[in-house]
């Protein structure tokens, strides 16, 4: 997954925070507060190939199209 994100987003920094519980949350840390973009707990599965790229693309499109208004 990290290779997919690094290939699709040139300025991305990926950080793994290991814990003692089985949590797999993907946070996009930009702006005033981090945004939860994927949670294994909520979806009850890991992300599919390409899914994180699609979610991040949708986030940026929504954010920057609303800033221009």
C-alpha positions, -999 to +999 in steps of 0.1 A: +000+000+000+028+024+008+044+019-026+010+026-043+007+059-024+043+069-029+040+063-067+008+083-070+016+112-046+051+126-049+051+147-017+035+121+006+051+110+039+039+077+053+042+069+090+034+036+107+022+039+143+024+005+159+001-003+188-010-032+208-045-035+194-055-045+158-064-011+145-058-002+108-068+035+103-055+057+075-054+093+083-047+122+060-028+148+080-033+182+064-050+214+073-062+221+108-068+185+118-062+150+105-089+134+085-098+097+088-100+084+052-102+046+059-108+025+089-107-013+089-129-012+120-156+006+101-152-013+068-144-046+084-117-052+057-084-038+045-084-014+015-085-028-019-057-021-044-061+015-057-088+023-031-067+047-010-055+066-040-091+070-051-102+082-017-073+107-014-080+120-050-117+125-041-107+143-008-085+167-027-110+174-055-137+181-029-114+203-008-099+224-036-132+228-055-149+241-024-120+265-016-124+281-050-160+290-044 
